[in-house]
């Protein structure tokens, strides 16, 4: 069985992101670029399903050349191979254009299961995985907080507002996982060394049979036309807790008539 | 007039709160046509009309509940191909996000997720959203056929319109539509009190609570204040509480009268989901935590000491929940 996992390189989410004032594209050269923390749950889920047998995990990413770092990180955790689609013509891709590229790469890799995180931490649209599933004609099982594969079926516990639904589908399928579904492993030193020699494919758009007119800014029917700083909230009184903090909060709640 | 489709959802048998909000927004933009795909759709047409839908397309096939996203996406895509709406609005719910993703991929429609507003612009539409933890607002102009916008709950105040009963059109589930992932069971977690979105008081916890067991303190405080319990991403990622509790950019937006942040540092990714609260109280050990820059009352101290003291203080004042 082969499991594909989507990974994404994003600006360190603990920093403040920035858009280029003229192109309105993400400024990627400031701050540290990291593996999206959400993706580590997807990688771990894929590795757990793969287990120790002949199953293989392939990490797939679309992004600038430097995104090879996050594929290597997935390999250091245990992924056997990687695919990076990197092309200037992909700049400015919306969710659908991104899904087109990734769906073509997934199709070529021929996995039985594709795992992604529920939404990226930077763009957070949460659209790409289910759009890939539609383009491939596969079922999508999203918001998983529990995941298991038995034979040719995949079953998840899908987060709902009230609890969860038990959802099942035949493979191949797309699954998205929520944070906290597992405890992602740390790369070992041995894993880091091994990751350097694992196979990495870098197919071109042509290799994937993608018409450049359907991706990038050209293939995306949306454009950011205005960026402005959001209004910030003003801070109020801050006190040190000398034992009277609770009383002060209770007084405030009474003032607000919450109690 | 522009034709605006609203993918309209039910909670139970009623029109969902977010669908009421989205219908309210839609009628500022054009003629509203609601699409309701749910076994109980027929019962909600009048309510959709009250919120401004002039036409309601209903599909009551039980496949819409039994299977996740695929049948609804196929039926919605069929309707879009027949009617070519100028815009399709959705509430950003678990189900609508998947249905929107699949329908948009099927038809090649662009999608803006996490919108807080939509406006007419240059003969088409533009969606406003908030990025980088709410530090910047962007306006995205939409083009191409039937662009899709997912609106974050609580972005618009729902207001009924004065329209008459809508025209109701029944639509059949396309026979060729793949069914896909099947719901085998629905598990409702035991819960008391209001939901996170509805609650007037939200008590949230983060890493500063040190141990998942300490969320009991929040449960107890929330019960006293008739509130709901929320959480930061850090503790959701750590598996302490489910994703449904997460407040923030990747999570829920709440706008309660009072938000009590306990042991939450206040990273922008969290504050974007709660800074619309009327009043914010924060308890955190770190005097420099960013949460203190946006709260109305901040207490620099250990949440594990302040919370039990606060519960005792409230009880001594006769607050019993």
Interface residues (C-beta under 8 A of the other chain):
Chain A: X13 X14 X16 X17 X18 X19 X24 X37 X38 X41 X94 X95 X96 X99 X118 X119 X121 X124 X125 X126 X127 X128 X129 X130 X131 X132 X133 X134 X135 X137 X139 X140 X141 X142 X143 X145 X155 X157 X158 X159 X160 X161 X162 X163 X164 X165 X166 X167 X168 X169 X173 X178 X179 X180 X181 X183 X220 X221 X222 X223 X224 X225 X226 X227 X228 X229 X230 X232 X233 X234 X235 X236 X237 X238 X239 X240 X241 X243 X245 X246 X247 X248 X249 X250 X252 X253 X254 X256 X258 X259
Chain B: X11 X68 X69 X70 X73 X93 X94 X97 X98 X100 X101 X102 X103 X104 X105 X106 X108 X109 X110 X111 X112 X113 X114 X121 X126 X130 X131 X132 X133 X134 X135 X136 X137 X138 X139 X140 X141 X142 X143 X144 X145 X147 X178 X180 X181 X182 X183 X184 X185 X186 X187 X188 X189 X191 X195 X200 X201 X224 X225 X233 X236 X237 X238 X239 X240 X242 X243 X244 X246 X249 X250 X257 X258 X260 X267 X268 X269 X275 X279 X280 X281 X283 X287 X292 X293 X294 X295 X296 X297 X298 X299 X300 X301 X302 X305 X306 X307 X309 X310 X312 X313 X314 X317 X319
